[in-house]
Amino acid sequence: MEEIRPRDVFFAFSFRGCRPGSLVAQVSEKELGDIFEKMVKDAGFTPAARYLKIYPNADGVAGKGGYTAEITLEESSANVYTWPEDGDAVGDIFYCNYERDNSDKFKKLYTALCQFFNPQEVETFGPFRIYRRKQTPM
């Protein structure tokens, strides 16, 4: 009997007690986007678009606070949101297995995020497997 792979997989995470420098924008939005896009590419995913927003810090200094990094992948998306005042980063990775099993790429990307943020505590939600009408053989 042929094993069936889910067409879509959603995985969310919450990192607590992160390395402080990882939570605050140290560079421009372009450079920050380049950092996350490199993680995506190194994992084997194909970036299609990105959105970055750096917020003011606690003293109101523009562009030096927490940030939102959203990378749209040809295979779906990866998102990170930082909360420097709490020491936390939260995010999600959503990927599809339409033409191939992308679970190894997911594992590489998640590992890169863990290394970047270096959290003291991790809480994960998922992976949630989403099956659609037509299933994909393994």
Secondary structure, 3 states (H helix, E strand, C coil): CCCEECCEEEEEEEEECCCHHHHCCCCCHHHHHHHHHHHHHHHCCCEEEEEEEECCCCCCCCCCCCEEEEEEECCEEEEEEEECCCCEEEEEEEEECCCCCCHHHHHHHHHHHHHHHCCCEEEEEEEEEECCCCCEEC
